[in-house]
Amino acid sequence: MPSSQPPLLRIAIIGGGPGGLGSAIALSSLDNVEVTIYEQAKELREIGAGIRIGFNCWTVLGLLGAAEGVKGHVKTQVLHRNGLTGEILKANPPPKGPLEFWPQRVRRTRLQSALKAKVPEGTIKLQKRLSSLEDLGSDGVRLNFEDGTETIADLVVGGDGIRSVVREAVFPDHSIKFTGTTIFRVLIPVSSISHTPDLTVATSWWHGPTGHFYGSLVDDPSETSPEEQKFEIAARKVVDPTTDLGKKFSWGVPATKERVESFFTNFDPRVREALSKVPEGDWKEFSAFAGPRLEKLTGWDNKIVLIGDASHPLSGAFGSGAAFALEDGWILARAIEHTRTSRTNNLGAALDIFDTIRSPYYLRMYEYLDQQKAKIVEGKAVNPGQTFEDSLKARINSFGGEEQLSWIYGNNIEGVWKEFLDNENINGGK
Ligand SMILES: Cc1cc2nc3c(=O)[nH]c(=O)nc-3n(C[C@H](O)[C@H](O)[C@H](O)COP(=O)(O)OP(=O)(O)OC[C@H]3O[C@@H](n4cnc5c(N)ncnc54)[C@H](O)[C@@H]3O)c2cc1C
């Protein structure tokens, strides 16, 4: 009797970040698939302190069955301050809706462990740095790894981050550039700053003329004892990228205390006190890179698809990139499931659906950022003698709140998929 199963689909996921892990969970649930994650690192280890998990991310984590292990600090209050004087300029209203969807600041390691726990045993291959890919036509894609090994896949999922080797193979003319922002990140014990007034009472942005200090709790006090609780600092320095010719580090290299503190000498004493408590050797430096939008997220005749930071190199804009990467993986799995038959994998149709849903979403983000930049430039043109206070006002106004950006922070990926199916039915599709 002929099998009612679709033919075997060999899927190679490059990268074990949130995008790669989430895709592996979603794709592994499909029939007759062989899913492997190839990750360059020796061990899966998140760097970069904390991460914001909001409604969009909780929703997709729920669909992946991975929400439960992700616990952090519920962000009931977010303040924007003048970093030099400490004056409160804006207090975001408390979140709305059910508590389970409220935004939290979470240690990155917690998100990673929760996802990893749901990836089927044996899926992740470590120390596999992809060096090149070859298009084998109807035979798939050959992946060549730095250790001299190779493998062949029917579908390659490029989840290899902002400096994606997969993207480079498909779009060799695309490139990313330093944006001018350098971020220094660390987690320190809350106990070391709990006596500093106002620091730990709310997640706070302390904005200065050439950068800002962001501080937040990251632990759920019902899970983590007071001695174990950490405070996240993400301190940003912003320069003109065209004139700053120093060496740039893409991701997580050590920075000295002296270097970091030198950018914040004129900040409020509470900020300087927090910086002074960071142990030497704990700071990690990240240079933000970004690149233009890709017209398409698929390539090589539907054998390659890009997800997460590889697909939209926006350098952490919107602070929701993990959610975007997870949403990509979940939609990809739905599209494949929807288009497979017992005779064919029909990757062409699946990847078209993926691109139809995700490309316009990323286009909207790029357009939004362009508009924000234009507003700031316009403000400077109208008022060339802008004071720090003027530019601060403009910057804080440019922060899209939860409501203004509800199409991002309130995105319900399951609803997006249902809407796609409804439209398909109306238009007489499958
Ligand atoms: C400063 C900063 C703050 C941020 N804050 C937030 C936040 O609060 N909330 C949020 O949701 N997002 C935030 N983001 C964005 C978020 O970190 C990313 O969008 C998210 O990690 C993207 O996931 P990814 O899986 O696509 O890529 P990554 O997390 O970059 O993972 C890529 C993986 O691929 C591996 N890899 C790379 N090249 C190869 C290769 N050749 N072969 C094999 N493996 C390879 C890497 O080792 C890595 O494990 C922030 C980003 C920055 C820079």
The ligand as an ORCA input file, in Angstrom:
! r2SCAN-3c Opt
* xyz 0 1
  C      22.051     44.915     22.519
  C      20.928     44.054     22.088
  C      19.811     43.976     22.900
  C      18.744     43.157     22.528
  N      17.675     43.073     23.353
  C      16.655     42.258     23.005
  C      15.530     42.105     23.850
  O      15.430     42.709     24.900
  N      14.526     41.258     23.446
  C      14.607     40.558     22.265
  O      13.696     39.785     21.940
  N      15.681     40.695     21.457
  C      16.685     41.516     21.803
  N      17.763     41.626     20.994
  C      17.784     40.905     19.722
  C      18.022     39.422     19.922
  O      19.163     39.189     20.699
  C      18.227     38.810     18.564
  O      17.276     39.334     17.664
  C      18.048     37.296     18.658
  O      19.069     36.747     19.451
  C      18.098     36.717     17.254
  O      18.096     35.340     17.324
  P      18.734     34.492     16.150
  O      18.532     33.072     16.556
  O      18.211     34.955     14.868
  O      20.288     34.853     16.135
  P      21.459     34.721     17.279
  O      20.812     34.822     18.604
  O      22.454     35.682     16.867
  O      21.940     33.249     17.082
  C      22.709     32.861     15.968
  C      23.429     31.567     16.288
  O      24.087     31.115     15.118
  C      25.381     30.667     15.429
  N      26.195     30.807     14.217
  C      26.576     31.950     13.602
  N      27.291     31.689     12.509
  C      27.360     30.339     12.405
  C      27.979     29.456     11.468
  N      28.658     29.907     10.413
  N      27.862     28.126     11.655
  C      27.152     27.642     12.732
  N      26.571     28.426     13.652
  C      26.664     29.761     13.496
  C      25.808     31.575     16.561
  O      26.852     31.002     17.343
  C      24.504     31.719     17.346
  O      24.355     30.702     18.322
  C      18.815     42.443     21.323
  C      19.959     42.518     20.523
  C      20.992     43.339     20.880
  C      22.194     43.455     19.993
*
